[in-house]
Amino acid sequence: MGGANSCLMVAVTRDQLHIALQFPFNLMFMPQVWDLEHCIRRRDIQSVKLGPSRWIRIEWQQPGSRRRAFRLRVRQPDALVQALG
């Protein structure tokens, strides 16, 4: 339960989706308190849905944990959805 406005870095690699706070926001305990940093294996991603107003809902399940979801609003939502396949 947290939010960030124009301070997240979202990167897709061959194997992972990285979501992290940019400097200087990553210096405090905000990432842990608001659950804003994630490193998600692409094979764990269950769904990627493009919603209204450029919102993207990403659902994943890591081994041994409950199903998780993250909602992002990015500048290029179609590119992110395409990159995640």
Buried (B, 14 or more C-beta within 10 A) or exposed (E): EEEBEEBBEBEBEEEBBEBBBEEEBBEEEBBEEBEBBBEBEBEBBEEBEEEEEBEBEBBBBEEEEEEBEBEBEBEEBEEBBEBBE
